[in-house]
Amino acid sequence: MDRASSQTENGVTVGVIDIGTNTVLLLIAQQEAAGQLETIIDLQRTPRLGKDVDARRVLDRDAIHRVLGVLSEYRQLLDEHRVERAVVAATSAVRDAANREAFCDVVLKTTGFEAEILAGEEEARWTFQGAISGLTSGQNATVVDIGGGSTEITDGTPGGINHAISLDIGAVRLTERFLRHSPPREDEVGEMESWLHEQLAALPSRSPDTQLIGVAGTATSLAVLDLGLPAFDRNAVAGHILSSTRIQALYRELRTRSAQEIRGMSQVMEGREDIVTAGTAILLGIMERLGIGALTVSERGIRYGLALRELKGIK
């Protein structure tokens, strides 16, 4: 792994790139005197590296080129901010692909980034650390990270993780398997929901006093829609609480709209308009199974956890 840190006048600056199934994210953050992370840059691009990986188990050549373009953009930003090296982590789509080693080789050759392929359990762990880093509560927490290819569910407290699980259930994966029309047909939605119910049946319920925290695109997109925001607003989204009743109402609306109509609901939906319905179904299925009726949205996730790993040496 290519570890990231450079010394600036104000403290240590760290850069993290998260290569996901749908998005590629960049975080440049600085450690404040109190040990907290101050966000300098937090960007998202949606090259959808994981397109058709569920069916073909191979990363598409065009998708790889799209990702390389994003990484080149991020390389320039890291250089401008004097972050000489970066932590680059790849998750579900890359670890599922037969050509993952070839992908990492071309990334290294083209951009100089050495990509670290995270196992599902590692992804869950660092997502948990990132999610709770922005919260002041010390209570038990369950963090749900719905990605394009997988979903991680992690229980713990600021003092440590009790249990982490990674499921091959993601918004891109389910959309490609089940939702073949836009808007989806009722039989497609029913088939998806039945499959989800079977996949989530083994999840144990949680104590009602556990705080459920949602990170990543599905949770933040639903917060944006609930707040009626035309674009992403970090301060408004962070800590926003969504009831299961409100999420159900948004789901009923999303499943009756075409991708184009969903895209018009907010700028945040660009690159997510065709998969947010499946992501919302996953979230509702998890909340029902866990027996928790409200979700606290966190704008942080795995990139913040990996930044803390570099800055604080968390194992």
Rosetta blueprint (number, residue, H / E / L):
1 M L
2 D L
3 R L
4 A L
5 S L
6 S E
7 Q E
8 T E
9 E L
10 N L
11 G E
12 V E
13 T E
14 V E
15 G E
16 V E
17 I E
18 D E
19 I E
20 G L
21 T L
22 N L
23 T L
24 V E
25 L E
26 L E
27 L E
28 I E
29 A E
30 Q E
31 Q E
32 E L
33 A L
34 A L
35 G L
36 Q L
37 L E
38 E E
39 T E
40 I E
41 I E
42 D E
43 L E
44 Q E
45 R E
46 T L
47 P L
48 R L
49 L L
50 G L
51 K L
52 D L
53 V H
54 D H
55 A H
56 R H
57 R L
58 V L
59 L L
60 D L
61 R H
62 D H
63 A H
64 I H
65 H H
66 R H
67 V H
68 L H
69 G H
70 V H
71 L H
72 S H
73 E H
74 Y H
75 R H
76 Q H
77 L H
78 L H
79 D H
80 E H
81 H L
82 R L
83 V L
84 E L
85 R L
86 A L
87 V E
88 V E
89 A E
90 A E
91 T L
92 S H
93 A H
94 V H
95 R H
96 D H
97 A L
98 A L
99 N L
100 R H
101 E H
102 A H
103 F H
104 C H
105 D H
106 V H
107 V H
108 L H
109 K H
110 T H
111 T H
112 G L
113 F L
114 E L
115 A E
116 E E
117 I E
118 L L
119 A L
120 G H
121 E H
122 E H
123 E H
124 A H
125 R H
126 W H
127 T H
128 F H
129 Q H
130 G H
131 A H
132 I H
133 S L
134 G L
135 L L
136 T L
137 S L
138 G L
139 Q L
140 N L
141 A E
142 T E
143 V E
144 V E
145 D E
146 I E
147 G L
148 G L
149 G L
150 S L
151 T E
152 E E
153 I E
154 T E
155 D E
156 G E
157 T E
158 P L
159 G L
160 G E
161 I E
162 N E
163 H E
164 A E
165 I E
166 S E
167 L E
168 D L
169 I L
170 G L
171 A H
172 V H
173 R H
174 L H
175 T H
176 E H
177 R H
178 F H
179 L L
180 R L
181 H L
182 S L
183 P L
184 P L
185 R L
186 E H
187 D H
188 E H
189 V H
190 G H
191 E H
192 M H
193 E H
194 S H
195 W H
196 L H
197 H H
198 E H
199 Q H
200 L H
201 A L
202 A L
203 L L
204 P L
205 S L
206 R L
207 S L
208 P L
209 D L
210 T L
211 Q E
212 L E
213 I E
214 G E
215 V E
216 A H
217 G H
218 T H
219 A H
220 T H
221 S H
222 L H
223 A H
224 V H
225 L H
226 D H
227 L H
228 G L
229 L L
230 P L
231 A L
232 F L
233 D L
234 R H
235 N H
236 A H
237 V H
238 A L
239 G L
240 H L
241 I E
242 L E
243 S E
244 S H
245 T H
246 R H
247 I H
248 Q H
249 A H
250 L H
251 Y H
252 R H
253 E H
254 L H
255 R L
256 T L
257 R L
258 S L
259 A H
260 Q H
261 E H
262 I H
263 R H
264 G L
265 M L
266 S L
267 Q H
268 V H
269 M H
270 E L
271 G L
272 R L
273 E L
274 D L
275 I L
276 V H
277 T H
278 A H
279 G H
280 T H
281 A H
282 I H
283 L H
284 L H
285 G H
286 I H
287 M H
288 E H
289 R H
290 L H
291 G L
292 I L
293 G L
294 A E
295 L E
296 T E
297 V E
298 S L
299 E L
300 R L
301 G L
302 I H
303 R H
304 Y H
305 G H
306 L H
307 A H
308 L H
309 R H
310 E H
311 L H
312 K H
313 G L
314 I L
315 K L
